[in-house]
Amino acid sequence: MLIVTSNAVYELRKAGETPGKCFEAPGIRRVAEGRGLGLAALEDGRLAVLRGARPRYLEPDLGEGEEVTALLILAEDPLEVLLGTEPPHIYRLTAGGAERCGAFDALHVRSGWHTPWGGPPAVRSLAGTPDGTVYADIHVGSIMVSRDRGKTWRPVTPDLNEDVHQVTTCLAAADRVYANTARAVFISDDRGETWQDRGARLDRRYGRAVAVHPAKPDVILASTSDGPHGDDVHAGLFRSADAGKTWSRVADGFPASTPDNIDTFHVAVTADGMGWACVGEALYSGPADAGPWRKAWEAPEPIRMLSVAG
C-alpha cells in the first residue's frame, strides 16, 4: 500500500511494519499503486514513475490549467495509464505521450455536470476490472463507464445519487460496482445497469470513501457524516459484511467520530483483508470484516490518500 502526504510517498509492505519513504517531492496530487510500480501526479504537471531506486519523470501534455485528479494503471509493461482531470477530461498515457479521449469529451450528458460552488466539475476517481471495464465518477455528474479500456464511454443508468465521491470495484466480482455518494452507498451487480441504495440504514448518509475486500465482495468499508461542511460533521467509518444490507460502526480502536470528513481515498483494504483508514496524520488498521482496530502509524504531516494495487 502507498501512503501519500503533500510531500512524500511511503510504502507499507505488510501489516505490522513501519512504512518507509519511497519518494519525496513538493505538491503530490494523486498516487496509484500497481503490481510492480507506482505513479505519482505532481502539482507541476509531471508524473513520477516509481520503480527502483530512482523515479522516472513523464511530462504529459495536458490542457492549460488542467489538474490530474484521478489515476488508473491499466498496464505496466508497456505503461498504459488513464488520467482523470479537472475540468473533466480523460487522457490515455502511453510511451507515445498523453492523448485526450474525444469520446469522453463528446458525452451528451456533459452539459449537466456541475459543482455546488460553481467551479469546474472533475473526474474524482477511476476504477477498473481486469477485462478492461473502467468507471469514472464525475463530481458532480454520476458515473461514466467504458467497456474498452477507456476508448469509448457512456453514462451508467442514472438511478443512483449523482453526487458521487468515490467509485470502486472488486477483483472477486467483476460485475459489481460500488459508489459512495452524498446519499451514502449504492451498489450495482450488473456493471451499472441497475443500482441498489445500500445506505438507508447508516446513521448518517453523506458519504465520501469506499473500499472493498479484494477476495470478499460483500465486505465493505465506507465513511459517512452529517454533510460536507461544519465545525463538526460527526464522520465515522462503517463496515458491512453483507454487501451493505446491514452496517456497524468501526469504533473499537478507531475514533467513534471525527469532526472532519474521512475523505475520498482515505480508506483502503489490502490483499490480506486488513482495513486501513487515515485521520489527519494517524493511520489506523484492523480486519476489514470484524475485530478491533488500532493506531498503526503517525505520519509527519496529514495523510492525503491511500492507494492499493487493484
BELGIKA-V643089 format. One line per field, one symbol per residue. ss: DSSP state (H for helix, E for strand, - for the rest). psi: psi as a letter, one per 40 degrees, with the letter a starting at -180 (. if undefined). burial: b if it has 9 or more other C-alpha atoms within 8 Angstrom, else e. A space follows every 10 residues. Layout:
ss=???
psi=???
burial=???
This chain:
ss=-EEE---EEE E--------E EEEE---EEE EEE----EEE EE----EEEE -----EEE-- ------EEEE EEEEEE--EE EEEEEE---E EEEE--EEEE -HHHH--HHH HH-------- -EEEEEEE-- ---EEEEEE- -EEEEE---- ---EE----- ---EEEEEEE --EEEEEEEE E--EEEEE-- -----EE--- -----EEEEE EE-------E EEEEE----- ----EEEEEE -------EE- -------E-- ------EEE- ---EEEEEE- -EEEEEE--- --EEEEEE-- ----EEE---
psi=ihhhadeihi hhdiieihii heihiifhdi ihhadeiihh hieeeihhhg hadhihhigi giiheihhei ihhdidgihh ihhiihihih ihhadeahhi hddddeheed eeiiideeai iihdiiiiid eehihhhhgh fahiiheffe diiiiihffi heghehiiih degdeiihhh aefahihhef fediihhfed eidiehicih iihdegeehi hiiiadadii dhefiihiii effediiihh egeihdiidi ihiheeiihi deehiiiihb ehhiiihdei iiiihdihie ihhdiihhh.
burial=bbbbbbbbbb bbeeeeeebe bebeebbbbb bbbbeebbbb bbbebbbbbb beeebeeeeb eeeeebbbbb bbbbebeebb bbbbbbbbbb bbbbeeebee bebbeebeeb eebbbeeeeb bbbbbbbbbe ebbbbbbbbb bbbbbbbbbb ebbebbbeeb bbbbbbbbbb beebebbbbb bbbbbbbbbb bbebbebbbe eeeebbbbbb bbbbbebbbb bbbbbbbeee eebbbbbbbb bebbebbebb bbbbbbebbb bbbbbbbbbb eebbbbbbbe bbbbbbbbbe ebbbbbbebe ebbbbbbbee
